[in-house]
Amino acid sequence: MQKQAVVFNGQEVGIVIPAEDRLKFIAVRFHVIGLDNRLFDTVTDVRRAITEHLAAGSAPSAVPWH
């Protein structure tokens, strides 16, 4: 296993790095930050978790700057 970018809907949303014989997800986009540092078996599992995370409305809302 090696480091790999995770692309979701055409946008790089994070990377996975080997950890404990699994893959640790490091979020680089705010809307998937809730999955940061979670361990997965495959990149497909990461993408499935992103889909479920976004469908559940788990992404934090942006706060407008004033």
Secondary structure, DSSP 8 states (H G I E B T S, - for coil): ---EEEEETTEEEEEEEEETTEEEEEE-SGGGGGGTT-EESSHHHHHHHHHHHHHTT-S-------
